[in-house]
Structure formats: C-alpha cells, structure tokens
C-alpha cells in the first residue's frame, strides 16, 4: 500500500513540476517576444477566424444600390448566411453542398452573370480583403471608382418550373400546375407572402414610354440604341420602366424590319417571357423599376447562389431580420 501511495505521489509531483516549468518557459518566451510580433500574431489569428466565419458561415455584405428599397437601403450592412445553400471551398471556387435550395421569396445573394473577372488571384485577394474588413474595403472598382457589381442581392421571385412575364411592368407568374397567369400581388396573397414590391412608374405613364421607344426606333431606323443602353447601364433613365421601354423598342424594330429574324426573336421573347428550368431561379429587385435583375440577364443557376440575406447590423436604427 505504501509503495502504491509513493508511486502516485511521485507521478503527481513530476506532473506538477513539469506543468509549472512549462508555464514558466511560456511566460519567459512572451516577455522576450517583441510587442510588435506579438500584435501581428494576434492579428493574424483574429484574421484567420474572421475569414473562416465569413467564408463558411456568415459573410458581411454592404448594399451598393437602391434595387431592394424599401427592404434594404443603400449602405445597409448585412450578414449573409452562406452555409445554408452551401459555401465555396475557397473564394470563387468549388461550391460545397448546402442544407437546402433557395426558396421562392427569399432574399438571396449571387454572382452577377455580367461580371467580368480580372483573374482568380485578384478575385481571391478582393474577397479576402472584403471579408477581413467586414465589407468596408472593396478594391474591385470600375473606371469611375465605384464598386463593380460582382455580387447581386435580389428576391427569388420565381423558381424552377415557373413561367413569368411582364405586362406594363407588372410581374405575372404561372407556377407548375396552374393553367392561368396570376398577377404577382394575387399570387403573393395566395401564398401568404408579404408584398414587398415598390413601383416608381404608374400605369398611365406606359403610353409615353411606348411612344418614346417607337420614336427612337423610327429616328434611328431600328439601329444604334446606344443612348438608351447607356441609360440602362447607369440606372438613370428618364423613361421610368427601362425594361418596358426595351420591350416596346423591340416591337418597333420588328415592325420597321420584319425581315430581320433577330428583331422578331427578341420581341417574342419579351412578349412570351421566360420558363424557369429546374436548378435555376429568377431573382428580381423589390424596387422593381430601378433594378437590373433577371429581366436583363435571365435566370440564374443555383450553383451561383452564395447565400441568404439574414440580418441587418448597421446602421443601428435599421438593425433587424431581413424578410
């Protein structure tokens, strides 16, 4: 018994001595370390944690435009849930499986189909800096110093199996199993979705928009719509609903040159709308007449959907859940 007690006592003493010496060595090492090196190590550790959280869990994002007013305002800072739809293994590469697919009416963030990359190295560097600074630093700028629209945030207005079209700026939808078209407001009421759509163009303005489109077409003989396309790119159109203007212009072009198949195809596309295939989604801005969305670039693959908008954290007076 005494021998067993002596063994336990000896092992305990050696362990306590080892632990005390280890703490002493760590303390001396820290005292000898340069404060600057110590600060850098702490920063790198914190940066690594931020990167992991932003890349795989929740990413900070700043709203760049008014396309989602009144749900989201310009310069709102939000957190995006990235794990729900599956994060990318590294920024811009190898999307991982998620827990679910985007659903109708959810506010999603996705890669812009019109974005032209400067290369993989630049994309990774830009996204790392963007994440580390919680969306305060964005080096991906255009020639005017404005952030390029690499990522867009819109509402999932239609999903796989839906058909959509626009009549005087109003969305009409025909979900699977429905024989008739439903106005967006009616469909949202049936589905118990809140009506978040904001319109800037009233119905009595559409005759003027149509007249403007026809006037431009006849003046240019259906060629060179550069002025209006410039307005579309800048978002500063005097015609209100730019999408409707483009639709009327395609109709005018086809009337002027019915032998031009391209004009006929474009006009019929505007008239008949889109069918959304499975695995794709049709995102639209809540601020419908000031949003460059799927009406201009078409449905978006679910592979390019990066996350779901969850929470506004800045400014303080707008803190809250995003619906």
SULQUI-V331245 format. One record per residue. N is the residue number from 1. RES is the residue in one letter. SS is DSSP state (a for helix, b for strand, c for the rest). D_CENTER is the distance of its C-alpha to the mean C-alpha in whole Angstrom. Layout:
# SULQUI-V331245
{{N & RES & SS & D_CENTER} {N & RES & SS & D_CENTER}}
This chain:
# SULQUI-V331245
{{1 & X & c & 72} {2 & X & a & 72} {3 & X & a & 71} {4 & X & a & 68} {5 & X & a & 67} {6 & X & a & 68} {7 & X & a & 65} {8 & X & a & 63} {9 & X & a & 64} {10 & X & a & 64} {11 & X & a & 60} {12 & X & a & 59} {13 & X & a & 60} {14 & X & a & 59} {15 & X & a & 55} {16 & X & a & 55} {17 & X & a & 57} {18 & X & a & 54} {19 & X & a & 51} {20 & X & a & 53} {21 & X & a & 54} {22 & X & a & 50} {23 & X & a & 49} {24 & X & a & 51} {25 & X & a & 50} {26 & X & a & 46} {27 & X & a & 48} {28 & X & a & 50} {29 & X & a & 47} {30 & X & a & 45} {31 & X & a & 47} {32 & X & a & 48} {33 & X & c & 44} {34 & X & c & 43} {35 & X & a & 41} {36 & X & a & 39} {37 & X & a & 38} {38 & X & a & 38} {39 & X & a & 35} {40 & X & a & 33} {41 & X & a & 33} {42 & X & a & 32} {43 & X & a & 29} {44 & X & a & 28} {45 & X & a & 29} {46 & X & a & 26} {47 & X & a & 24} {48 & X & a & 24} {49 & X & a & 23} {50 & X & a & 20} {51 & X & a & 19} {52 & X & a & 20} {53 & X & a & 18} {54 & X & a & 15} {55 & X & a & 15} {56 & X & a & 16} {57 & X & c & 16} {58 & X & b & 14} {59 & X & b & 11} {60 & X & b & 12} {61 & X & b & 9} {62 & X & b & 10} {63 & X & c & 9} {64 & X & c & 10} {65 & X & c & 11} {66 & X & c & 13} {67 & X & c & 11} {68 & X & c & 11} {69 & X & c & 14} {70 & X & c & 16} {71 & X & c & 14} {72 & X & c & 12} {73 & X & c & 14} {74 & X & c & 14} {75 & X & c & 14} {76 & X & c & 13} {77 & X & b & 13} {78 & X & b & 11} {79 & X & b & 12} {80 & X & b & 9} {81 & X & b & 12} {82 & X & c & 11} {83 & X & c & 15} {84 & X & c & 14} {85 & X & c & 13} {86 & X & c & 14} {87 & X & c & 14} {88 & X & b & 14} {89 & X & b & 18} {90 & X & b & 18} {91 & X & c & 15} {92 & X & c & 14} {93 & X & b & 16} {94 & X & b & 18} {95 & X & b & 15} {96 & X & c & 18} {97 & X & c & 18} {98 & X & c & 17} {99 & X & c & 19} {100 & X & c & 17} {101 & X & c & 15} {102 & X & c & 12} {103 & X & c & 15} {104 & X & c & 15} {105 & X & c & 14} {106 & X & c & 11} {107 & X & b & 8} {108 & X & b & 6} {109 & X & b & 2} {110 & X & b & 4} {111 & X & b & 6} {112 & X & c & 8} {113 & X & c & 11} {114 & X & c & 13} {115 & X & c & 12} {116 & X & c & 16} {117 & X & c & 16} {118 & X & c & 19} {119 & X & c & 20} {120 & X & a & 19} {121 & X & a & 21} {122 & X & a & 19} {123 & X & a & 16} {124 & X & a & 17} {125 & X & a & 19} {126 & X & a & 16} {127 & X & a & 14} {128 & X & a & 17} {129 & X & a & 18} {130 & X & a & 14} {131 & X & a & 15} {132 & X & a & 19} {133 & X & c & 18} {134 & X & c & 16} {135 & X & c & 13} {136 & X & c & 17} {137 & X & c & 17} {138 & X & c & 15} {139 & X & c & 18} {140 & X & c & 16} {141 & X & b & 17} {142 & X & c & 18} {143 & X & c & 22} {144 & X & c & 22} {145 & X & c & 20} {146 & X & c & 17} {147 & X & b & 14} {148 & X & c & 13} {149 & X & c & 9} {150 & X & c & 8} {151 & X & b & 5} {152 & X & b & 3} {153 & X & b & 3} {154 & X & b & 6} {155 & X & b & 9} {156 & X & b & 11} {157 & X & b & 14} {158 & X & b & 16} {159 & X & b & 16} {160 & X & c & 19} {161 & X & c & 22} {162 & X & c & 21} {163 & X & b & 22} {164 & X & b & 21} {165 & X & b & 22} {166 & X & b & 22} {167 & X & b & 26} {168 & X & c & 26} {169 & X & c & 22} {170 & X & b & 23} {171 & X & b & 21} {172 & X & b & 23} {173 & X & b & 22} {174 & X & b & 25} {175 & X & c & 24} {176 & X & c & 26} {177 & X & c & 30} {178 & X & c & 29} {179 & X & c & 32} {180 & X & c & 31} {181 & X & c & 28} {182 & X & b & 27} {183 & X & b & 25} {184 & X & a & 22} {185 & X & a & 24} {186 & X & a & 26} {187 & X & a & 24} {188 & X & a & 22} {189 & X & a & 26} {190 & X & a & 27} {191 & X & a & 24} {192 & X & c & 24} {193 & X & c & 21} {194 & X & c & 20} {195 & X & c & 20} {196 & X & c & 17} {197 & X & c & 17} {198 & X & b & 19} {199 & X & c & 21} {200 & X & c & 22} {201 & X & c & 25} {202 & X & c & 28} {203 & X & a & 29} {204 & X & a & 32} {205 & X & a & 30} {206 & X & a & 30} {207 & X & a & 33} {208 & X & a & 33} {209 & X & a & 30} {210 & X & a & 31} {211 & X & a & 34} {212 & X & a & 32} {213 & X & a & 31} {214 & X & a & 34} {215 & X & a & 36} {216 & X & a & 34} {217 & X & a & 34} {218 & X & a & 38} {219 & X & a & 38} {220 & X & c & 36} {221 & X & c & 38} {222 & X & c & 34} {223 & X & c & 33} {224 & X & c & 31} {225 & X & c & 29} {226 & X & a & 28} {227 & X & a & 28} {228 & X & a & 26} {229 & X & a & 23} {230 & X & a & 23} {231 & X & a & 22} {232 & X & a & 19} {233 & X & a & 18} {234 & X & a & 19} {235 & X & c & 18} {236 & X & c & 21} {237 & X & c & 23} {238 & X & c & 26} {239 & X & c & 26} {240 & X & c & 24} {241 & X & c & 22} {242 & X & a & 21} {243 & X & a & 20} {244 & X & a & 24} {245 & X & a & 26} {246 & X & a & 24} {247 & X & a & 26} {248 & X & a & 29} {249 & X & a & 29} {250 & X & a & 29} {251 & X & a & 32} {252 & X & a & 34} {253 & X & a & 34} {254 & X & a & 35} {255 & X & a & 38} {256 & X & a & 39} {257 & X & c & 38} {258 & X & c & 39} {259 & X & c & 40} {260 & X & c & 36} {261 & X & a & 35} {262 & X & a & 31} {263 & X & a & 31} {264 & X & a & 32} {265 & X & a & 30} {266 & X & a & 27} {267 & X & a & 29} {268 & X & a & 29} {269 & X & a & 25} {270 & X & a & 25} {271 & X & a & 27} {272 & X & a & 27} {273 & X & c & 23} {274 & X & b & 21} {275 & X & b & 22} {276 & X & c & 19} {277 & X & c & 20} {278 & X & c & 20} {279 & X & c & 17} {280 & X & b & 15} {281 & X & b & 13} {282 & X & b & 12} {283 & X & b & 9} {284 & X & b & 11} {285 & X & c & 11} {286 & X & c & 13} {287 & X & b & 15} {288 & X & a & 16} {289 & X & a & 18} {290 & X & a & 16} {291 & X & c & 13} {292 & X & c & 12} {293 & X & c & 10} {294 & X & a & 12} {295 & X & a & 15} {296 & X & a & 15} {297 & X & a & 14} {298 & X & c & 15} {299 & X & c & 14} {300 & X & b & 11} {301 & X & b & 13} {302 & X & a & 12} {303 & X & a & 13} {304 & X & a & 9} {305 & X & b & 7} {306 & X & b & 7} {307 & X & b & 8} {308 & X & b & 8} {309 & X & b & 8} {310 & X & b & 12} {311 & X & b & 14} {312 & X & b & 15} {313 & X & b & 17} {314 & X & b & 18} {315 & X & c & 20} {316 & X & a & 22} {317 & X & a & 23} {318 & X & a & 19} {319 & X & c & 19} {320 & X & b & 18} {321 & X & b & 17} {322 & X & c & 14} {323 & X & c & 15}}
